[in-house]
Amino acid sequence: MPNTQDQPLPKPTVKLVKEMEERFDLENHDTECALTWLVKQFPQNTNGSQILLKVAAINQLYSTQIYAFGAREK
């Protein structure tokens, strides 16, 4: 079986991007629904605790490794 890391990436096209977006949405439906719900619960980005909760959820679900964010509690 060939190593996929050795394969060249396909040239991005509008069609390919749309196909990959649909695939992502299907594979991550529950995750996206959970994050959408969380953002709707805390729509303002003025409370540091609420921002931390959103950042932590995104980090955990998507392994983004976001460690710094600019909002401060007012």
Jmol script that loads the backbone (N, CA, C; Angstrom):
load data "model"
ATOM      1  N   MET A   1       0.848  -1.179   0.000  1.00  0.00           N
ATOM      2  CA  MET A   1       0.000   0.000   0.000  1.00  0.00           C
ATOM      3  C   MET A   1       0.891   1.239   0.000  1.00  0.00           C
ATOM      4  N   PRO A   2       0.687   2.166  -0.928  1.00  0.00           N
ATOM      5  CA  PRO A   2       1.533   3.356  -0.989  1.00  0.00           C
ATOM      6  C   PRO A   2       1.253   4.299   0.171  1.00  0.00           C
ATOM      7  N   ASN A   3       2.266   4.997   0.572  1.00  0.00           N
ATOM      8  CA  ASN A   3       2.159   5.981   1.637  1.00  0.00           C
ATOM      9  C   ASN A   3       1.478   7.221   1.070  1.00  0.00           C
ATOM     10  N   THR A   4       0.355   7.631   1.672  1.00  0.00           N
ATOM     11  CA  THR A   4      -0.384   8.780   1.147  1.00  0.00           C
ATOM     12  C   THR A   4       0.400  10.078   1.308  1.00  0.00           C
ATOM     13  N   GLN A   5       1.368  10.112   2.194  1.00  0.00           N
ATOM     14  CA  GLN A   5       2.177  11.313   2.356  1.00  0.00           C
ATOM     15  C   GLN A   5       3.086  11.526   1.147  1.00  0.00           C
ATOM     16  N   ASP A   6       3.345  10.470   0.392  1.00  0.00           N
ATOM     17  CA  ASP A   6       4.186  10.580  -0.791  1.00  0.00           C
ATOM     18  C   ASP A   6       3.398  10.992  -2.027  1.00  0.00           C
ATOM     19  N   GLN A   7       2.078  11.017  -1.924  1.00  0.00           N
ATOM     20  CA  GLN A   7       1.236  11.363  -3.053  1.00  0.00           C
ATOM     21  C   GLN A   7       1.133  12.885  -3.163  1.00  0.00           C
ATOM     22  N   PRO A   8       1.209  13.404  -4.374  1.00  0.00           N
ATOM     23  CA  PRO A   8       1.040  14.859  -4.524  1.00  0.00           C
ATOM     24  C   PRO A   8      -0.400  15.257  -4.192  1.00  0.00           C
ATOM     25  N   LEU A   9      -0.555  16.438  -3.654  1.00  0.00           N
ATOM     26  CA  LEU A   9      -1.889  16.947  -3.358  1.00  0.00           C
ATOM     27  C   LEU A   9      -2.580  17.319  -4.658  1.00  0.00           C
ATOM     28  N   PRO A  10      -3.887  17.073  -4.734  1.00  0.00           N
ATOM     29  CA  PRO A  10      -4.597  17.471  -5.951  1.00  0.00           C
ATOM     30  C   PRO A  10      -4.680  18.985  -6.040  1.00  0.00           C
ATOM     31  N   LYS A  11      -4.742  19.474  -7.268  1.00  0.00           N
ATOM     32  CA  LYS A  11      -4.888  20.910  -7.478  1.00  0.00           C
ATOM     33  C   LYS A  11      -6.257  21.328  -6.949  1.00  0.00           C
ATOM     34  N   PRO A  12      -6.294  22.355  -6.079  1.00  0.00           N
ATOM     35  CA  PRO A  12      -7.593  22.775  -5.544  1.00  0.00           C
ATOM     36  C   PRO A  12      -8.460  23.404  -6.629  1.00  0.00           C
ATOM     37  N   THR A  13      -9.684  22.969  -6.664  1.00  0.00           N
ATOM     38  CA  THR A  13     -10.674  23.531  -7.579  1.00  0.00           C
ATOM     39  C   THR A  13     -11.919  23.833  -6.761  1.00  0.00           C
ATOM     40  N   VAL A  14     -12.807  24.609  -7.310  1.00  0.00           N
ATOM     41  CA  VAL A  14     -14.059  24.907  -6.604  1.00  0.00           C
ATOM     42  C   VAL A  14     -14.800  23.608  -6.309  1.00  0.00           C
ATOM     43  N   LYS A  15     -14.842  22.716  -7.289  1.00  0.00           N
ATOM     44  CA  LYS A  15     -15.544  21.441  -7.120  1.00  0.00           C
ATOM     45  C   LYS A  15     -14.905  20.615  -6.003  1.00  0.00           C
ATOM     46  N   LEU A  16     -13.582  20.512  -5.979  1.00  0.00           N
ATOM     47  CA  LEU A  16     -12.896  19.729  -4.954  1.00  0.00           C
ATOM     48  C   LEU A  16     -13.128  20.314  -3.566  1.00  0.00           C
ATOM     49  N   VAL A  17     -13.051  21.633  -3.460  1.00  0.00           N
ATOM     50  CA  VAL A  17     -13.267  22.278  -2.159  1.00  0.00           C
ATOM     51  C   VAL A  17     -14.688  22.011  -1.665  1.00  0.00           C
ATOM     52  N   LYS A  18     -15.666  22.128  -2.547  1.00  0.00           N
ATOM     53  CA  LYS A  18     -17.058  21.856  -2.159  1.00  0.00           C
ATOM     54  C   LYS A  18     -17.238  20.393  -1.734  1.00  0.00           C
ATOM     55  N   GLU A  19     -16.599  19.469  -2.439  1.00  0.00           N
ATOM     56  CA  GLU A  19     -16.687  18.052  -2.089  1.00  0.00           C
ATOM     57  C   GLU A  19     -16.057  17.801  -0.711  1.00  0.00           C
ATOM     58  N   MET A  20     -14.915  18.414  -0.475  1.00  0.00           N
ATOM     59  CA  MET A  20     -14.238  18.222   0.813  1.00  0.00           C
ATOM     60  C   MET A  20     -15.021  18.878   1.952  1.00  0.00           C
ATOM     61  N   GLU A  21     -15.643  20.009   1.669  1.00  0.00           N
ATOM     62  CA  GLU A  21     -16.481  20.674   2.670  1.00  0.00           C
ATOM     63  C   GLU A  21     -17.667  19.783   3.042  1.00  0.00           C
ATOM     64  N   GLU A  22     -18.311  19.193   2.049  1.00  0.00           N
ATOM     65  CA  GLU A  22     -19.432  18.289   2.303  1.00  0.00           C
ATOM     66  C   GLU A  22     -18.976  17.079   3.115  1.00  0.00           C
ATOM     67  N   ARG A  23     -17.837  16.541   2.771  1.00  0.00           N
ATOM     68  CA  ARG A  23     -17.286  15.386   3.501  1.00  0.00           C
ATOM     69  C   ARG A  23     -17.001  15.761   4.958  1.00  0.00           C
ATOM     70  N   PHE A  24     -16.369  16.924   5.153  1.00  0.00           N
ATOM     71  CA  PHE A  24     -16.088  17.389   6.506  1.00  0.00           C
ATOM     72  C   PHE A  24     -17.377  17.536   7.297  1.00  0.00           C
ATOM     73  N   ASP A  25     -18.381  18.174   6.698  1.00  0.00           N
ATOM     74  CA  ASP A  25     -19.654  18.384   7.378  1.00  0.00           C
ATOM     75  C   ASP A  25     -20.315  17.065   7.772  1.00  0.00           C
ATOM     76  N   LEU A  26     -20.274  16.084   6.881  1.00  0.00           N
ATOM     77  CA  LEU A  26     -20.859  14.777   7.200  1.00  0.00           C
ATOM     78  C   LEU A  26     -20.102  14.072   8.326  1.00  0.00           C
ATOM     79  N   GLU A  27     -18.780  14.111   8.255  1.00  0.00           N
ATOM     80  CA  GLU A  27     -17.962  13.414   9.249  1.00  0.00           C
ATOM     81  C   GLU A  27     -17.984  14.105  10.613  1.00  0.00           C
ATOM     82  N   ASN A  28     -18.292  15.395  10.633  1.00  0.00           N
ATOM     83  CA  ASN A  28     -18.214  16.164  11.870  1.00  0.00           C
ATOM     84  C   ASN A  28     -19.551  16.785  12.266  1.00  0.00           C
ATOM     85  N   HIS A  29     -20.627  16.192  11.822  1.00  0.00           N
ATOM     86  CA  HIS A  29     -21.957  16.756  12.064  1.00  0.00           C
ATOM     87  C   HIS A  29     -22.230  16.977  13.553  1.00  0.00           C
ATOM     88  N   ASP A  30     -22.032  15.963  14.377  1.00  0.00           N
ATOM     89  CA  ASP A  30     -22.329  16.087  15.806  1.00  0.00           C
ATOM     90  C   ASP A  30     -21.436  17.128  16.475  1.00  0.00           C
ATOM     91  N   THR A  31     -20.178  17.143  16.090  1.00  0.00           N
ATOM     92  CA  THR A  31     -19.234  18.116  16.652  1.00  0.00           C
ATOM     93  C   THR A  31     -19.657  19.531  16.285  1.00  0.00           C
ATOM     94  N   GLU A  32     -19.990  19.747  15.025  1.00  0.00           N
ATOM     95  CA  GLU A  32     -20.403  21.071  14.577  1.00  0.00           C
ATOM     96  C   GLU A  32     -21.693  21.509  15.266  1.00  0.00           C
ATOM     97  N   CYS A  33     -22.623  20.593  15.458  1.00  0.00           N
ATOM     98  CA  CYS A  33     -23.872  20.926  16.157  1.00  0.00           C
ATOM     99  C   CYS A  33     -23.585  21.330  17.603  1.00  0.00           C
ATOM    100  N   ALA A  34     -22.704  20.603  18.266  1.00  0.00           N
ATOM    101  CA  ALA A  34     -22.354  20.917  19.650  1.00  0.00           C
ATOM    102  C   ALA A  34     -21.689  22.286  19.751  1.00  0.00           C
ATOM    103  N   LEU A  35     -20.759  22.579  18.854  1.00  0.00           N
ATOM    104  CA  LEU A  35     -20.081  23.873  18.890  1.00  0.00           C
ATOM    105  C   LEU A  35     -21.041  25.015  18.541  1.00  0.00           C
ATOM    106  N   THR A  36     -21.933  24.787  17.601  1.00  0.00           N
ATOM    107  CA  THR A  36     -22.930  25.800  17.253  1.00  0.00           C
ATOM    108  C   THR A  36     -23.808  26.096  18.456  1.00  0.00           C
ATOM    109  N   TRP A  37     -24.242  25.057  19.163  1.00  0.00           N
ATOM    110  CA  TRP A  37     -25.054  25.236  20.360  1.00  0.00           C
ATOM    111  C   TRP A  37     -24.287  26.042  21.412  1.00  0.00           C
ATOM    112  N   LEU A  38     -23.013  25.697  21.624  1.00  0.00           N
ATOM    113  CA  LEU A  38     -22.202  26.388  22.621  1.00  0.00           C
ATOM    114  C   LEU A  38     -22.054  27.873  22.286  1.00  0.00           C
ATOM    115  N   VAL A  39     -21.794  28.185  21.046  1.00  0.00           N
ATOM    116  CA  VAL A  39     -21.635  29.584  20.631  1.00  0.00           C
ATOM    117  C   VAL A  39     -22.948  30.343  20.804  1.00  0.00           C
ATOM    118  N   LYS A  40     -24.069  29.688  20.523  1.00  0.00           N
ATOM    119  CA  LYS A  40     -25.371  30.341  20.709  1.00  0.00           C
ATOM    120  C   LYS A  40     -25.663  30.607  22.183  1.00  0.00           C
ATOM    121  N   GLN A  41     -25.156  29.744  23.069  1.00  0.00           N
ATOM    122  CA  GLN A  41     -25.369  29.952  24.508  1.00  0.00           C
ATOM    123  C   GLN A  41     -24.595  31.167  25.008  1.00  0.00           C
ATOM    124  N   PHE A  42     -23.438  31.412  24.413  1.00  0.00           N
ATOM    125  CA  PHE A  42     -22.563  32.513  24.824  1.00  0.00           C
ATOM    126  C   PHE A  42     -22.168  33.317  23.583  1.00  0.00           C
ATOM    127  N   PRO A  43     -23.097  34.105  23.028  1.00  0.00           N
ATOM    128  CA  PRO A  43     -22.827  34.784  21.762  1.00  0.00           C
ATOM    129  C   PRO A  43     -21.847  35.948  21.870  1.00  0.00           C
ATOM    130  N   GLN A  44     -21.731  36.545  23.026  1.00  0.00           N
ATOM    131  CA  GLN A  44     -20.816  37.669  23.201  1.00  0.00           C
ATOM    132  C   GLN A  44     -19.432  37.147  23.556  1.00  0.00           C
ATOM    133  N   ASN A  45     -18.418  37.799  23.085  1.00  0.00           N
ATOM    134  CA  ASN A  45     -17.044  37.418  23.431  1.00  0.00           C
ATOM    135  C   ASN A  45     -16.441  38.462  24.359  1.00  0.00           C
ATOM    136  N   THR A  46     -17.189  38.779  25.425  1.00  0.00           N
ATOM    137  CA  THR A  46     -16.731  39.775  26.381  1.00  0.00           C
ATOM    138  C   THR A  46     -16.409  39.171  27.747  1.00  0.00           C
ATOM    139  N   ASN A  47     -16.847  37.956  27.998  1.00  0.00           N
ATOM    140  CA  ASN A  47     -16.603  37.295  29.275  1.00  0.00           C
ATOM    141  C   ASN A  47     -15.499  36.259  29.093  1.00  0.00           C
ATOM    142  N   GLY A  48     -14.390  36.456  29.798  1.00  0.00           N
ATOM    143  CA  GLY A  48     -13.233  35.570  29.642  1.00  0.00           C
ATOM    144  C   GLY A  48     -13.532  34.106  29.905  1.00  0.00           C
ATOM    145  N   SER A  49     -14.386  33.823  30.882  1.00  0.00           N
ATOM    146  CA  SER A  49     -14.725  32.429  31.195  1.00  0.00           C
ATOM    147  C   SER A  49     -15.480  31.766  30.048  1.00  0.00           C
ATOM    148  N   GLN A  50     -16.381  32.517  29.435  1.00  0.00           N
ATOM    149  CA  GLN A  50     -17.141  31.963  28.313  1.00  0.00           C
ATOM    150  C   GLN A  50     -16.243  31.745  27.098  1.00  0.00           C
ATOM    151  N   ILE A  51     -15.327  32.659  26.875  1.00  0.00           N
ATOM    152  CA  ILE A  51     -14.377  32.511  25.767  1.00  0.00           C
ATOM    153  C   ILE A  51     -13.491  31.301  26.016  1.00  0.00           C
ATOM    154  N   LEU A  52     -13.002  31.166  27.238  1.00  0.00           N
ATOM    155  CA  LEU A  52     -12.156  30.021  27.584  1.00  0.00           C
ATOM    156  C   LEU A  52     -12.899  28.709  27.339  1.00  0.00           C
ATOM    157  N   LEU A  53     -14.165  28.664  27.693  1.00  0.00           N
ATOM    158  CA  LEU A  53     -14.967  27.466  27.466  1.00  0.00           C
ATOM    159  C   LEU A  53     -15.055  27.129  25.980  1.00  0.00           C
ATOM    160  N   LYS A  54     -15.284  28.145  25.147  1.00  0.00           N
ATOM    161  CA  LYS A  54     -15.363  27.910  23.699  1.00  0.00           C
ATOM    162  C   LYS A  54     -14.016  27.471  23.134  1.00  0.00           C
ATOM    163  N   VAL A  55     -12.950  28.144  23.563  1.00  0.00           N
ATOM    164  CA  VAL A  55     -11.606  27.785  23.083  1.00  0.00           C
ATOM    165  C   VAL A  55     -11.263  26.356  23.505  1.00  0.00           C
ATOM    166  N   ALA A  56     -11.571  26.009  24.752  1.00  0.00           N
ATOM    167  CA  ALA A  56     -11.272  24.659  25.242  1.00  0.00           C
ATOM    168  C   ALA A  56     -12.047  23.608  24.452  1.00  0.00           C
ATOM    169  N   ALA A  57     -13.300  23.889  24.152  1.00  0.00           N
ATOM    170  CA  ALA A  57     -14.109  22.935  23.384  1.00  0.00           C
ATOM    171  C   ALA A  57     -13.548  22.747  21.979  1.00  0.00           C
ATOM    172  N   ILE A  58     -13.211  23.855  21.313  1.00  0.00           N
ATOM    173  CA  ILE A  58     -12.648  23.764  19.963  1.00  0.00           C
ATOM    174  C   ILE A  58     -11.306  23.040  19.989  1.00  0.00           C
ATOM    175  N   ASN A  59     -10.464  23.364  20.969  1.00  0.00           N
ATOM    176  CA  ASN A  59      -9.173  22.680  21.097  1.00  0.00           C
ATOM    177  C   ASN A  59      -9.353  21.177  21.251  1.00  0.00           C
ATOM    178  N   GLN A  60     -10.252  20.785  22.129  1.00  0.00           N
ATOM    179  CA  GLN A  60     -10.447  19.360  22.397  1.00  0.00           C
ATOM    180  C   GLN A  60     -11.033  18.631  21.193  1.00  0.00           C
ATOM    181  N   LEU A  61     -12.022  19.232  20.562  1.00  0.00           N
ATOM    182  CA  LEU A  61     -12.717  18.551  19.473  1.00  0.00           C
ATOM    183  C   LEU A  61     -11.935  18.543  18.165  1.00  0.00           C
ATOM    184  N   TYR A  62     -11.111  19.572  17.939  1.00  0.00           N
ATOM    185  CA  TYR A  62     -10.382  19.675  16.683  1.00  0.00           C
ATOM    186  C   TYR A  62      -8.868  19.707  16.849  1.00  0.00           C
ATOM    187  N   SER A  63      -8.376  19.528  18.079  1.00  0.00           N
ATOM    188  CA  SER A  63      -6.928  19.514  18.343  1.00  0.00           C
ATOM    189  C   SER A  63      -6.232  20.723  17.715  1.00  0.00           C
ATOM    190  N   THR A  64      -6.791  21.918  17.930  1.00  0.00           N
ATOM    191  CA  THR A  64      -6.260  23.117  17.301  1.00  0.00           C
ATOM    192  C   THR A  64      -5.021  23.670  17.997  1.00  0.00           C
ATOM    193  N   GLN A  65      -4.846  23.364  19.264  1.00  0.00           N
ATOM    194  CA  GLN A  65      -3.708  23.838  20.056  1.00  0.00           C
ATOM    195  C   GLN A  65      -3.655  25.367  20.132  1.00  0.00           C
ATOM    196  N   ILE A  66      -4.822  25.977  20.322  1.00  0.00           N
ATOM    197  CA  ILE A  66      -4.892  27.423  20.558  1.00  0.00           C
ATOM    198  C   ILE A  66      -4.619  27.631  22.045  1.00  0.00           C
ATOM    199  N   TYR A  67      -3.550  28.324  22.364  1.00  0.00           N
ATOM    200  CA  TYR A  67      -3.184  28.503  23.769  1.00  0.00           C
ATOM    201  C   TYR A  67      -3.306  29.944  24.231  1.00  0.00           C
ATOM    202  N   ALA A  68      -3.454  30.867  23.325  1.00  0.00           N
ATOM    203  CA  ALA A  68      -3.564  32.272  23.708  1.00  0.00           C
ATOM    204  C   ALA A  68      -4.734  32.887  22.948  1.00  0.00           C
ATOM    205  N   PHE A  69      -5.482  33.700  23.646  1.00  0.00           N
ATOM    206  CA  PHE A  69      -6.561  34.421  22.997  1.00  0.00           C
ATOM    207  C   PHE A  69      -6.633  35.802  23.620  1.00  0.00           C
ATOM    208  N   GLY A  70      -7.126  36.775  22.852  1.00  0.00           N
ATOM    209  CA  GLY A  70      -6.973  38.173  23.220  1.00  0.00           C
ATOM    210  C   GLY A  70      -8.044  38.808  24.071  1.00  0.00           C
ATOM    211  N   ALA A  71      -9.134  38.122  24.370  1.00  0.00           N
ATOM    212  CA  ALA A  71     -10.207  38.784  25.114  1.00  0.00           C
ATOM    213  C   ALA A  71      -9.903  38.827  26.606  1.00  0.00           C
ATOM    214  N   ARG A  72     -10.301  39.882  27.214  1.00  0.00           N
ATOM    215  CA  ARG A  72     -10.191  40.040  28.671  1.00  0.00           C
ATOM    216  C   ARG A  72     -11.578  40.357  29.205  1.00  0.00           C
ATOM    217  N   GLU A  73     -11.873  39.877  30.392  1.00  0.00           N
ATOM    218  CA  GLU A  73     -13.148  40.153  31.004  1.00  0.00           C
ATOM    219  C   GLU A  73     -13.276  41.636  31.299  1.00  0.00           C
ATOM    220  N   LYS A  74     -14.444  42.211  30.985  1.00  0.00           N
ATOM    221  CA  LYS A  74     -14.668  43.652  31.191  1.00  0.00           C
ATOM    222  C   LYS A  74     -15.369  43.900  32.492  1.00  0.00           C
TER     223      LYS A  74
END
end "model"
wireframe off; spacefill off
backbone 0.3
color backbone group
